[in-house]
Amino acid sequence: MDKCFYCGSGLKIEKVNIARFWGKKLIALNDVPALVCQKCGERFFEAKVSAQIDEKIQQILKRFLLKISMFPRCNTN
């Protein structure tokens, strides 16, 4: 892909920061390679990078859920 799907302008490879919400939790990933439109700023990720983003988010969520499950339920009776 060498032209923006939306406006037709040129794309440039840049490192970007992305943020995704999982419920009320914010997951931030830094220095992610993307093709960025030089006119409208739209960002595109190659399939390989997109898969890596998904994998990284899953790793973060697994660690988060593991931390939660490490605390046993307390009986207050």
mmCIF file of the N, C-alpha and C atoms, coordinates in Angstrom:
data_MODEL
# 
_entry.id   MODEL 
# 
loop_
_atom_site.group_PDB 
_atom_site.id 
_atom_site.type_symbol 
_atom_site.label_atom_id 
_atom_site.label_alt_id 
_atom_site.label_comp_id 
_atom_site.label_asym_id 
_atom_site.label_entity_id 
_atom_site.label_seq_id 
_atom_site.pdbx_PDB_ins_code 
_atom_site.Cartn_x 
_atom_site.Cartn_y 
_atom_site.Cartn_z 
_atom_site.occupancy 
_atom_site.B_iso_or_equiv 
_atom_site.pdbx_formal_charge 
_atom_site.auth_seq_id 
_atom_site.auth_comp_id 
_atom_site.auth_asym_id 
_atom_site.auth_atom_id 
_atom_site.pdbx_PDB_model_num 
ATOM 1   N N  . MET A 1 1  ? 0.851   -1.166  0.000  1.00 0.00 ? 1  MET A N  1 
ATOM 2   C CA . MET A 1 1  ? 0.000   0.000   0.000  1.00 0.00 ? 1  MET A CA 1 
ATOM 3   C C  . MET A 1 1  ? 0.901   1.234   0.000  1.00 0.00 ? 1  MET A C  1 
ATOM 4   N N  . ASP A 1 2  ? 0.708   2.073   -0.976 1.00 0.00 ? 2  ASP A N  1 
ATOM 5   C CA . ASP A 1 2  ? 1.536   3.279   -1.044 1.00 0.00 ? 2  ASP A CA 1 
ATOM 6   C C  . ASP A 1 2  ? 0.707   4.557   -1.022 1.00 0.00 ? 2  ASP A C  1 
ATOM 7   N N  . LYS A 1 3  ? -0.622  4.415   -1.104 1.00 0.00 ? 3  LYS A N  1 
ATOM 8   C CA . LYS A 1 3  ? -1.528  5.573   -1.066 1.00 0.00 ? 3  LYS A CA 1 
ATOM 9   C C  . LYS A 1 3  ? -2.589  5.344   0.009  1.00 0.00 ? 3  LYS A C  1 
ATOM 10  N N  . CYS A 1 4  ? -3.021  6.416   0.621  1.00 0.00 ? 4  CYS A N  1 
ATOM 11  C CA . CYS A 1 4  ? -4.061  6.358   1.643  1.00 0.00 ? 4  CYS A CA 1 
ATOM 12  C C  . CYS A 1 4  ? -5.375  5.875   1.038  1.00 0.00 ? 4  CYS A C  1 
ATOM 13  N N  . PHE A 1 5  ? -6.003  4.938   1.690  1.00 0.00 ? 5  PHE A N  1 
ATOM 14  C CA . PHE A 1 5  ? -7.290  4.399   1.244  1.00 0.00 ? 5  PHE A CA 1 
ATOM 15  C C  . PHE A 1 5  ? -8.371  5.478   1.259  1.00 0.00 ? 5  PHE A C  1 
ATOM 16  N N  . TYR A 1 6  ? -8.258  6.444   2.183  1.00 0.00 ? 6  TYR A N  1 
ATOM 17  C CA . TYR A 1 6  ? -9.308  7.447   2.356  1.00 0.00 ? 6  TYR A CA 1 
ATOM 18  C C  . TYR A 1 6  ? -9.126  8.694   1.493  1.00 0.00 ? 6  TYR A C  1 
ATOM 19  N N  . CYS A 1 7  ? -7.903  9.226   1.429  1.00 0.00 ? 7  CYS A N  1 
ATOM 20  C CA . CYS A 1 7  ? -7.720  10.494  0.707  1.00 0.00 ? 7  CYS A CA 1 
ATOM 21  C C  . CYS A 1 7  ? -6.775  10.394  -0.490 1.00 0.00 ? 7  CYS A C  1 
ATOM 22  N N  . GLY A 1 8  ? -6.092  9.267   -0.637 1.00 0.00 ? 8  GLY A N  1 
ATOM 23  C CA . GLY A 1 8  ? -5.231  9.071   -1.791 1.00 0.00 ? 8  GLY A CA 1 
ATOM 24  C C  . GLY A 1 8  ? -3.836  9.658   -1.677 1.00 0.00 ? 8  GLY A C  1 
ATOM 25  N N  . SER A 1 9  ? -3.519  10.287  -0.547 1.00 0.00 ? 9  SER A N  1 
ATOM 26  C CA . SER A 1 9  ? -2.188  10.872  -0.366 1.00 0.00 ? 9  SER A CA 1 
ATOM 27  C C  . SER A 1 9  ? -1.153  9.801   -0.033 1.00 0.00 ? 9  SER A C  1 
ATOM 28  N N  . GLY A 1 10 ? 0.103   10.212  -0.023 1.00 0.00 ? 10 GLY A N  1 
ATOM 29  C CA . GLY A 1 10 ? 1.193   9.288   0.231  1.00 0.00 ? 10 GLY A CA 1 
ATOM 30  C C  . GLY A 1 10 ? 1.285   8.858   1.688  1.00 0.00 ? 10 GLY A C  1 
ATOM 31  N N  . LEU A 1 11 ? 1.860   7.671   1.868  1.00 0.00 ? 11 LEU A N  1 
ATOM 32  C CA . LEU A 1 11 ? 2.046   7.103   3.199  1.00 0.00 ? 11 LEU A CA 1 
ATOM 33  C C  . LEU A 1 11 ? 3.524   7.069   3.551  1.00 0.00 ? 11 LEU A C  1 
ATOM 34  N N  . LYS A 1 12 ? 3.793   7.178   4.833  1.00 0.00 ? 12 LYS A N  1 
ATOM 35  C CA . LYS A 1 12 ? 5.167   7.126   5.325  1.00 0.00 ? 12 LYS A CA 1 
ATOM 36  C C  . LYS A 1 12 ? 5.208   6.183   6.521  1.00 0.00 ? 12 LYS A C  1 
ATOM 37  N N  . ILE A 1 13 ? 6.241   5.348   6.596  1.00 0.00 ? 13 ILE A N  1 
ATOM 38  C CA . ILE A 1 13 ? 6.391   4.452   7.741  1.00 0.00 ? 13 ILE A CA 1 
ATOM 39  C C  . ILE A 1 13 ? 6.854   5.275   8.936  1.00 0.00 ? 13 ILE A C  1 
ATOM 40  N N  . GLU A 1 14 ? 6.096   5.166   10.028 1.00 0.00 ? 14 GLU A N  1 
ATOM 41  C CA . GLU A 1 14 ? 6.421   5.869   11.269 1.00 0.00 ? 14 GLU A CA 1 
ATOM 42  C C  . GLU A 1 14 ? 6.142   4.954   12.450 1.00 0.00 ? 14 GLU A C  1 
ATOM 43  N N  . LYS A 1 15 ? 6.763   5.252   13.575 1.00 0.00 ? 15 LYS A N  1 
ATOM 44  C CA . LYS A 1 15 ? 6.461   4.555   14.830 1.00 0.00 ? 15 LYS A CA 1 
ATOM 45  C C  . LYS A 1 15 ? 5.395   5.380   15.543 1.00 0.00 ? 15 LYS A C  1 
ATOM 46  N N  . VAL A 1 16 ? 4.309   4.714   15.930 1.00 0.00 ? 16 VAL A N  1 
ATOM 47  C CA . VAL A 1 16 ? 3.195   5.413   16.567 1.00 0.00 ? 16 VAL A CA 1 
ATOM 48  C C  . VAL A 1 16 ? 2.879   4.766   17.908 1.00 0.00 ? 16 VAL A C  1 
ATOM 49  N N  . ASN A 1 17 ? 2.151   5.493   18.726 1.00 0.00 ? 17 ASN A N  1 
ATOM 50  C CA . ASN A 1 17 ? 1.639   4.968   19.983 1.00 0.00 ? 17 ASN A CA 1 
ATOM 51  C C  . ASN A 1 17 ? 0.161   4.672   19.782 1.00 0.00 ? 17 ASN A C  1 
ATOM 52  N N  . ILE A 1 18 ? -0.295  3.539   20.316 1.00 0.00 ? 18 ILE A N  1 
ATOM 53  C CA . ILE A 1 18 ? -1.708  3.204   20.205 1.00 0.00 ? 18 ILE A CA 1 
ATOM 54  C C  . ILE A 1 18 ? -2.257  2.895   21.595 1.00 0.00 ? 18 ILE A C  1 
ATOM 55  N N  . ALA A 1 19 ? -3.540  3.105   21.747 1.00 0.00 ? 19 ALA A N  1 
ATOM 56  C CA . ALA A 1 19 ? -4.206  2.833   23.015 1.00 0.00 ? 19 ALA A CA 1 
ATOM 57  C C  . ALA A 1 19 ? -5.497  2.079   22.730 1.00 0.00 ? 19 ALA A C  1 
ATOM 58  N N  . ARG A 1 20 ? -5.756  1.083   23.541 1.00 0.00 ? 20 ARG A N  1 
ATOM 59  C CA . ARG A 1 20 ? -6.982  0.295   23.430 1.00 0.00 ? 20 ARG A CA 1 
ATOM 60  C C  . ARG A 1 20 ? -7.583  0.164   24.819 1.00 0.00 ? 20 ARG A C  1 
ATOM 61  N N  . PHE A 1 21 ? -8.899  0.257   24.885 1.00 0.00 ? 21 PHE A N  1 
ATOM 62  C CA . PHE A 1 21 ? -9.589  0.059   26.156 1.00 0.00 ? 21 PHE A CA 1 
ATOM 63  C C  . PHE A 1 21 ? -10.102 -1.369  26.253 1.00 0.00 ? 21 PHE A C  1 
ATOM 64  N N  . TRP A 1 22 ? -9.952  -1.966  27.436 1.00 0.00 ? 22 TRP A N  1 
ATOM 65  C CA . TRP A 1 22 ? -10.534 -3.252  27.757 1.00 0.00 ? 22 TRP A CA 1 
ATOM 66  C C  . TRP A 1 22 ? -11.379 -2.994  28.994 1.00 0.00 ? 22 TRP A C  1 
ATOM 67  N N  . GLY A 1 23 ? -12.649 -2.809  28.791 1.00 0.00 ? 23 GLY A N  1 
ATOM 68  C CA . GLY A 1 23 ? -13.498 -2.364  29.890 1.00 0.00 ? 23 GLY A CA 1 
ATOM 69  C C  . GLY A 1 23 ? -13.053 -0.967  30.295 1.00 0.00 ? 23 GLY A C  1 
ATOM 70  N N  . LYS A 1 24 ? -12.686 -0.815  31.556 1.00 0.00 ? 24 LYS A N  1 
ATOM 71  C CA . LYS A 1 24 ? -12.198 0.480   32.045 1.00 0.00 ? 24 LYS A CA 1 
ATOM 72  C C  . LYS A 1 24 ? -10.673 0.554   32.051 1.00 0.00 ? 24 LYS A C  1 
ATOM 73  N N  . LYS A 1 25 ? -10.015 -0.508  31.614 1.00 0.00 ? 25 LYS A N  1 
ATOM 74  C CA . LYS A 1 25 ? -8.555  -0.547  31.589 1.00 0.00 ? 25 LYS A CA 1 
ATOM 75  C C  . LYS A 1 25 ? -8.033  -0.017  30.261 1.00 0.00 ? 25 LYS A C  1 
ATOM 76  N N  . LEU A 1 26 ? -7.009  0.808   30.328 1.00 0.00 ? 26 LEU A N  1 
ATOM 77  C CA . LEU A 1 26 ? -6.357  1.339   29.137 1.00 0.00 ? 26 LEU A CA 1 
ATOM 78  C C  . LEU A 1 26 ? -5.068  0.570   28.900 1.00 0.00 ? 26 LEU A C  1 
ATOM 79  N N  . ILE A 1 27 ? -4.925  0.049   27.697 1.00 0.00 ? 27 ILE A N  1 
ATOM 80  C CA . ILE A 1 27 ? -3.700  -0.655  27.309 1.00 0.00 ? 27 ILE A CA 1 
ATOM 81  C C  . ILE A 1 27 ? -3.005  0.210   26.267 1.00 0.00 ? 27 ILE A C  1 
ATOM 82  N N  . ALA A 1 28 ? -1.784  0.622   26.556 1.00 0.00 ? 28 ALA A N  1 
ATOM 83  C CA . ALA A 1 28 ? -1.021  1.482   25.650 1.00 0.00 ? 28 ALA A CA 1 
ATOM 84  C C  . ALA A 1 28 ? 0.182   0.720   25.109 1.00 0.00 ? 28 ALA A C  1 
ATOM 85  N N  . LEU A 1 29 ? 0.400   0.817   23.821 1.00 0.00 ? 29 LEU A N  1 
ATOM 86  C CA . LEU A 1 29 ? 1.568   0.227   23.171 1.00 0.00 ? 29 LEU A CA 1 
ATOM 87  C C  . LEU A 1 29 ? 2.327   1.353   22.470 1.00 0.00 ? 29 LEU A C  1 
ATOM 88  N N  . ASN A 1 30 ? 3.618   1.395   22.680 1.00 0.00 ? 30 ASN A N  1 
ATOM 89  C CA . ASN A 1 30 ? 4.456   2.453   22.109 1.00 0.00 ? 30 ASN A CA 1 
ATOM 90  C C  . ASN A 1 30 ? 5.336   1.926   20.991 1.00 0.00 ? 30 ASN A C  1 
ATOM 91  N N  . ASP A 1 31 ? 5.715   2.832   20.105 1.00 0.00 ? 31 ASP A N  1 
ATOM 92  C CA . ASP A 1 31 ? 6.657   2.540   19.018 1.00 0.00 ? 31 ASP A CA 1 
ATOM 93  C C  . ASP A 1 31 ? 6.195   1.406   18.101 1.00 0.00 ? 31 ASP A C  1 
ATOM 94  N N  . VAL A 1 32 ? 4.935   1.454   17.726 1.00 0.00 ? 32 VAL A N  1 
ATOM 95  C CA . VAL A 1 32 ? 4.363   0.452   16.828 1.00 0.00 ? 32 VAL A CA 1 
ATOM 96  C C  . VAL A 1 32 ? 4.534   0.945   15.388 1.00 0.00 ? 32 VAL A C  1 
ATOM 97  N N  . PRO A 1 33 ? 5.135   0.145   14.512 1.00 0.00 ? 33 PRO A N  1 
ATOM 98  C CA . PRO A 1 33 ? 5.316   0.587   13.124 1.00 0.00 ? 33 PRO A CA 1 
ATOM 99  C C  . PRO A 1 33 ? 3.979   0.658   12.387 1.00 0.00 ? 33 PRO A C  1 
ATOM 100 N N  . ALA A 1 34 ? 3.761   1.775   11.699 1.00 0.00 ? 34 ALA A N  1 
ATOM 101 C CA . ALA A 1 34 ? 2.514   1.980   10.957 1.00 0.00 ? 34 ALA A CA 1 
ATOM 102 C C  . ALA A 1 34 ? 2.800   2.770   9.689  1.00 0.00 ? 34 ALA A C  1 
ATOM 103 N N  . LEU A 1 35 ? 1.912   2.642   8.729  1.00 0.00 ? 35 LEU A N  1 
ATOM 104 C CA . LEU A 1 35 ? 1.933   3.494   7.545  1.00 0.00 ? 35 LEU A CA 1 
ATOM 105 C C  . LEU A 1 35 ? 0.994   4.653   7.851  1.00 0.00 ? 35 LEU A C  1 
ATOM 106 N N  . VAL A 1 36 ? 1.529   5.867   7.872  1.00 0.00 ? 36 VAL A N  1 
ATOM 107 C CA . VAL A 1 36 ? 0.746   7.039   8.262  1.00 0.00 ? 36 VAL A CA 1 
ATOM 108 C C  . VAL A 1 36 ? 0.562   7.951   7.053  1.00 0.00 ? 36 VAL A C  1 
ATOM 109 N N  . CYS A 1 37 ? -0.699  8.332   6.803  1.00 0.00 ? 37 CYS A N  1 
ATOM 110 C CA . CYS A 1 37 ? -0.999  9.246   5.709  1.00 0.00 ? 37 CYS A CA 1 
ATOM 111 C C  . CYS A 1 37 ? -0.441  10.626  6.028  1.00 0.00 ? 37 CYS A C  1 
ATOM 112 N N  . GLN A 1 38 ? 0.260   11.203  5.085  1.00 0.00 ? 38 GLN A N  1 
ATOM 113 C CA . GLN A 1 38 ? 0.889   12.497  5.294  1.00 0.00 ? 38 GLN A CA 1 
ATOM 114 C C  . GLN A 1 38 ? -0.100  13.658  5.189  1.00 0.00 ? 38 GLN A C  1 
ATOM 115 N N  . LYS A 1 39 ? -1.314  13.382  4.707  1.00 0.00 ? 39 LYS A N  1 
ATOM 116 C CA . LYS A 1 39 ? -2.319  14.441  4.604  1.00 0.00 ? 39 LYS A CA 1 
ATOM 117 C C  . LYS A 1 39 ? -3.362  14.351  5.719  1.00 0.00 ? 39 LYS A C  1 
ATOM 118 N N  . CYS A 1 40 ? -4.037  13.205  5.829  1.00 0.00 ? 40 CYS A N  1 
ATOM 119 C CA . CYS A 1 40 ? -5.147  13.101  6.787  1.00 0.00 ? 40 CYS A CA 1 
ATOM 120 C C  . CYS A 1 40 ? -4.751  12.453  8.113  1.00 0.00 ? 40 CYS A C  1 
ATOM 121 N N  . GLY A 1 41 ? -3.569  11.832  8.173  1.00 0.00 ? 41 GLY A N  1 
ATOM 122 C CA . GLY A 1 41 ? -3.093  11.253  9.429  1.00 0.00 ? 41 GLY A CA 1 
ATOM 123 C C  . GLY A 1 41 ? -3.616  9.856   9.729  1.00 0.00 ? 41 GLY A C  1 
ATOM 124 N N  . GLU A 1 42 ? -4.427  9.306   8.832  1.00 0.00 ? 42 GLU A N  1 
ATOM 125 C CA . GLU A 1 42 ? -4.940  7.950   9.048  1.00 0.00 ? 42 GLU A CA 1 
ATOM 126 C C  . GLU A 1 42 ? -3.765  6.977   9.147  1.00 0.00 ? 42 GLU A C  1 
ATOM 127 N N  . ARG A 1 43 ? -3.909  5.983   10.036 1.00 0.00 ? 43 ARG A N  1 
ATOM 128 C CA . ARG A 1 43 ? -2.834  5.008   10.244 1.00 0.00 ? 43 ARG A CA 1 
ATOM 129 C C  . ARG A 1 43 ? -3.283  3.634   9.784  1.00 0.00 ? 43 ARG A C  1 
ATOM 130 N N  . PHE A 1 44 ? -2.355  2.940   9.131  1.00 0.00 ? 44 PHE A N  1 
ATOM 131 C CA . PHE A 1 44 ? -2.613  1.599   8.638  1.00 0.00 ? 44 PHE A CA 1 
ATOM 132 C C  . PHE A 1 44 ? -1.520  0.679   9.170  1.00 0.00 ? 44 PHE A C  1 
ATOM 133 N N  . PHE A 1 45 ? -1.910  -0.539  9.541  1.00 0.00 ? 45 PHE A N  1 
ATOM 134 C CA . PHE A 1 45 ? -0.953  -1.512  10.059 1.00 0.00 ? 45 PHE A CA 1 
ATOM 135 C C  . PHE A 1 45 ? -0.901  -2.702  9.115  1.00 0.00 ? 45 PHE A C  1 
ATOM 136 N N  . GLU A 1 46 ? 0.310   -3.180  8.865  1.00 0.00 ? 46 GLU A N  1 
ATOM 137 C CA . GLU A 1 46 ? 0.461   -4.395  8.072  1.00 0.00 ? 46 GLU A CA 1 
ATOM 138 C C  . GLU A 1 46 ? -0.149  -5.553  8.856  1.00 0.00 ? 46 GLU A C  1 
ATOM 139 N N  . ALA A 1 47 ? -0.575  -6.595  8.160  1.00 0.00 ? 47 ALA A N  1 
ATOM 140 C CA . ALA A 1 47 ? -1.226  -7.739  8.807  1.00 0.00 ? 47 ALA A CA 1 
ATOM 141 C C  . ALA A 1 47 ? -0.350  -8.338  9.903  1.00 0.00 ? 47 ALA A C  1 
ATOM 142 N N  . LYS A 1 48 ? 0.940   -8.456  9.636  1.00 0.00 ? 48 LYS A N  1 
ATOM 143 C CA . LYS A 1 48 ? 1.873   -9.021  10.621 1.00 0.00 ? 48 LYS A CA 1 
ATOM 144 C C  . LYS A 1 48 ? 1.913   -8.171  11.885 1.00 0.00 ? 48 LYS A C  1 
ATOM 145 N N  . VAL A 1 49 ? 1.955   -6.858  11.717 1.00 0.00 ? 49 VAL A N  1 
ATOM 146 C CA . VAL A 1 49 ? 2.001   -5.938  12.865 1.00 0.00 ? 49 VAL A CA 1 
ATOM 147 C C  . VAL A 1 49 ? 0.681   -6.001  13.624 1.00 0.00 ? 49 VAL A C  1 
ATOM 148 N N  . SER A 1 50 ? -0.421  -6.057  12.902 1.00 0.00 ? 50 SER A N  1 
ATOM 149 C CA . SER A 1 50 ? -1.732  -6.147  13.536 1.00 0.00 ? 50 SER A CA 1 
ATOM 150 C C  . SER A 1 50 ? -1.833  -7.405  14.393 1.00 0.00 ? 50 SER A C  1 
ATOM 151 N N  . ALA A 1 51 ? -1.326  -8.517  13.888 1.00 0.00 ? 51 ALA A N  1 
ATOM 152 C CA . ALA A 1 51 ? -1.324  -9.771  14.651 1.00 0.00 ? 51 ALA A CA 1 
ATOM 153 C C  . ALA A 1 51 ? -0.453  -9.636  15.897 1.00 0.00 ? 51 ALA A C  1 
ATOM 154 N N  . GLN A 1 52 ? 0.693   -8.945  15.771 1.00 0.00 ? 52 GLN A N  1 
ATOM 155 C CA . GLN A 1 52 ? 1.570   -8.736  16.923 1.00 0.00 ? 52 GLN A CA 1 
ATOM 156 C C  . GLN A 1 52 ? 0.900   -7.852  17.979 1.00 0.00 ? 52 GLN A C  1 
ATOM 157 N N  . ILE A 1 53 ? 0.146   -6.853  17.532 1.00 0.00 ? 53 ILE A N  1 
ATOM 158 C CA . ILE A 1 53 ? -0.596  -5.996  18.460 1.00 0.00 ? 53 ILE A CA 1 
ATOM 159 C C  . ILE A 1 53 ? -1.596  -6.838  19.249 1.00 0.00 ? 53 ILE A C  1 
ATOM 160 N N  . ASP A 1 54 ? -2.364  -7.655  18.541 1.00 0.00 ? 54 ASP A N  1 
ATOM 161 C CA . ASP A 1 54 ? -3.348  -8.520  19.199 1.00 0.00 ? 54 ASP A CA 1 
ATOM 162 C C  . ASP A 1 54 ? -2.678  -9.459  20.199 1.00 0.00 ? 54 ASP A C  1 
ATOM 163 N N  . GLU A 1 55 ? -1.557  -10.041 19.799 1.00 0.00 ? 55 GLU A N  1 
ATOM 164 C CA . GLU A 1 55 ? -0.829  -10.970 20.667 1.00 0.00 ? 55 GLU A CA 1 
ATOM 165 C C  . GLU A 1 55 ? -0.335  -10.261 21.933 1.00 0.00 ? 55 GLU A C  1 
ATOM 166 N N  . LYS A 1 56 ? 0.221   -9.080  21.768 1.00 0.00 ? 56 LYS A N  1 
ATOM 167 C CA . LYS A 1 56 ? 0.733   -8.313  22.904 1.00 0.00 ? 56 LYS A CA 1 
ATOM 168 C C  . LYS A 1 56 ? -0.400  -7.950  23.868 1.00 0.00 ? 56 LYS A C  1 
ATOM 169 N N  . ILE A 1 57 ? -1.542  -7.529  23.325 1.00 0.00 ? 57 ILE A N  1 
ATOM 170 C CA . ILE A 1 57 ? -2.682  -7.190  24.173 1.00 0.00 ? 57 ILE A CA 1 
ATOM 171 C C  . ILE A 1 57 ? -3.155  -8.430  24.935 1.00 0.00 ? 57 ILE A C  1 
ATOM 172 N N  . GLN A 1 58 ? -3.203  -9.581  24.271 1.00 0.00 ? 58 GLN A N  1 
ATOM 173 C CA . GLN A 1 58 ? -3.599  -10.818 24.947 1.00 0.00 ? 58 GLN A CA 1 
ATOM 174 C C  . GLN A 1 58 ? -2.624  -11.167 26.080 1.00 0.00 ? 58 GLN A C  1 
ATOM 175 N N  . GLN A 1 59 ? -1.327  -10.967 25.857 1.00 0.00 ? 59 GLN A N  1 
ATOM 176 C CA . GLN A 1 59 ? -0.332  -11.224 26.906 1.00 0.00 ? 59 GLN A CA 1 
ATOM 177 C C  . GLN A 1 59 ? -0.566  -10.318 28.108 1.00 0.00 ? 59 GLN A C  1 
ATOM 178 N N  . ILE A 1 60 ? -0.829  -9.057  27.837 1.00 0.00 ? 60 ILE A N  1 
ATOM 179 C CA . ILE A 1 60 ? -1.078  -8.095  28.921 1.00 0.00 ? 60 ILE A CA 1 
ATOM 180 C C  . ILE A 1 60 ? -2.333  -8.493  29.696 1.00 0.00 ? 60 ILE A C  1 
ATOM 181 N N  . LEU A 1 61 ? -3.386  -8.852  28.986 1.00 0.00 ? 61 LEU A N  1 
ATOM 182 C CA . LEU A 1 61 ? -4.631  -9.238  29.645 1.00 0.00 ? 61 LEU A CA 1 
ATOM 183 C C  . LEU A 1 61 ? -4.456  -10.503 30.476 1.00 0.00 ? 61 LEU A C  1 
ATOM 184 N N  . LYS A 1 62 ? -3.698  -11.470 29.982 1.00 0.00 ? 62 LYS A N  1 
ATOM 185 C CA . LYS A 1 62 ? -3.449  -12.696 30.745 1.00 0.00 ? 62 LYS A CA 1 
ATOM 186 C C  . LYS A 1 62 ? -2.728  -12.385 32.044 1.00 0.00 ? 62 LYS A C  1 
ATOM 187 N N  . ARG A 1 63 ? -1.728  -11.499 31.994 1.00 0.00 ? 63 ARG A N  1 
ATOM 188 C CA . ARG A 1 63 ? -1.010  -11.110 33.224 1.00 0.00 ? 63 ARG A CA 1 
ATOM 189 C C  . ARG A 1 63 ? -1.954  -10.402 34.176 1.00 0.00 ? 63 ARG A C  1 
ATOM 190 N N  . PHE A 1 64 ? -2.790  -9.521  33.651 1.00 0.00 ? 64 PHE A N  1 
ATOM 191 C CA . PHE A 1 64 ? -3.729  -8.776  34.479 1.00 0.00 ? 64 PHE A CA 1 
ATOM 192 C C  . PHE A 1 64 ? -4.717  -9.724  35.142 1.00 0.00 ? 64 PHE A C  1 
ATOM 193 N N  . LEU A 1 65 ? -5.284  -10.657 34.366 1.00 0.00 ? 65 LEU A N  1 
ATOM 194 C CA . LEU A 1 65 ? -6.256  -11.597 34.913 1.00 0.00 ? 65 LEU A CA 1 
ATOM 195 C C  . LEU A 1 65 ? -5.607  -12.545 35.899 1.00 0.00 ? 65 LEU A C  1 
ATOM 196 N N  . LEU A 1 66 ? -4.353  -12.908 35.675 1.00 0.00 ? 66 LEU A N  1 
ATOM 197 C CA . LEU A 1 66 ? -3.628  -13.760 36.610 1.00 0.00 ? 66 LEU A CA 1 
ATOM 198 C C  . LEU A 1 66 ? -3.463  -13.041 37.944 1.00 0.00 ? 66 LEU A C  1 
ATOM 199 N N  . LYS A 1 67 ? -3.119  -11.761 37.889 1.00 0.00 ? 67 LYS A N  1 
ATOM 200 C CA . LYS A 1 67 ? -2.952  -10.996 39.120 1.00 0.00 ? 67 LYS A CA 1 
ATOM 201 C C  . LYS A 1 67 ? -4.254  -10.934 39.907 1.00 0.00 ? 67 LYS A C  1 
ATOM 202 N N  . ILE A 1 68 ? -5.365  -10.786 39.202 1.00 0.00 ? 68 ILE A N  1 
ATOM 203 C CA . ILE A 1 68 ? -6.654  -10.734 39.882 1.00 0.00 ? 68 ILE A CA 1 
ATOM 204 C C  . ILE A 1 68 ? -6.953  -12.077 40.537 1.00 0.00 ? 68 ILE A C  1 
ATOM 205 N N  . SER A 1 69 ? -6.725  -13.171 39.828 1.00 0.00 ? 69 SER A N  1 
ATOM 206 C CA . SER A 1 69 ? -7.081  -14.482 40.348 1.00 0.00 ? 69 SER A CA 1 
ATOM 207 C C  . SER A 1 69 ? -6.145  -14.952 41.453 1.00 0.00 ? 69 SER A C  1 
ATOM 208 N N  . MET A 1 70 ? -5.029  -14.260 41.666 1.00 0.00 ? 70 MET A N  1 
ATOM 209 C CA . MET A 1 70 ? -4.102  -14.643 42.731 1.00 0.00 ? 70 MET A CA 1 
ATOM 210 C C  . MET A 1 70 ? -4.638  -14.268 44.105 1.00 0.00 ? 70 MET A C  1 
ATOM 211 N N  . PHE A 1 71 ? -5.663  -13.433 44.164 1.00 0.00 ? 71 PHE A N  1 
ATOM 212 C CA . PHE A 1 71 ? -6.241  -13.036 45.434 1.00 0.00 ? 71 PHE A CA 1 
ATOM 213 C C  . PHE A 1 71 ? -7.472  -13.885 45.707 1.00 0.00 ? 71 PHE A C  1 
ATOM 214 N N  . PRO A 1 72 ? -7.396  -14.795 46.680 1.00 0.00 ? 72 PRO A N  1 
ATOM 215 C CA . PRO A 1 72 ? -8.548  -15.658 46.949 1.00 0.00 ? 72 PRO A CA 1 
ATOM 216 C C  . PRO A 1 72 ? -9.709  -14.844 47.530 1.00 0.00 ? 72 PRO A C  1 
ATOM 217 N N  . ARG A 1 73 ? -10.877 -15.353 47.343 1.00 0.00 ? 73 ARG A N  1 
ATOM 218 C CA . ARG A 1 73 ? -12.049 -14.679 47.897 1.00 0.00 ? 73 ARG A CA 1 
ATOM 219 C C  . ARG A 1 73 ? -12.028 -14.801 49.408 1.00 0.00 ? 73 ARG A C  1 
ATOM 220 N N  . CYS A 1 74 ? -12.352 -13.732 50.047 1.00 0.00 ? 74 CYS A N  1 
ATOM 221 C CA . CYS A 1 74 ? -12.364 -13.714 51.505 1.00 0.00 ? 74 CYS A CA 1 
ATOM 222 C C  . CYS A 1 74 ? -13.793 -13.871 52.001 1.00 0.00 ? 74 CYS A C  1 
ATOM 223 N N  . ASN A 1 75 ? -13.961 -14.668 53.000 1.00 0.00 ? 75 ASN A N  1 
ATOM 224 C CA . ASN A 1 75 ? -15.252 -14.809 53.638 1.00 0.00 ? 75 ASN A CA 1 
ATOM 225 C C  . ASN A 1 75 ? -15.312 -13.831 54.793 1.00 0.00 ? 75 ASN A C  1 
ATOM 226 N N  . THR A 1 76 ? -16.284 -12.982 54.786 1.00 0.00 ? 76 THR A N  1 
ATOM 227 C CA . THR A 1 76 ? -16.373 -11.974 55.853 1.00 0.00 ? 76 THR A CA 1 
ATOM 228 C C  . THR A 1 76 ? -17.336 -12.396 56.949 1.00 0.00 ? 76 THR A C  1 
ATOM 229 N N  . ASN A 1 77 ? -17.776 -13.640 56.935 1.00 0.00 ? 77 ASN A N  1 
ATOM 230 C CA . ASN A 1 77 ? -18.710 -14.122 57.953 1.00 0.00 ? 77 ASN A CA 1 
ATOM 231 C C  . ASN A 1 77 ? -18.006 -14.369 59.257 1.00 0.00 ? 77 ASN A C  1 
# 
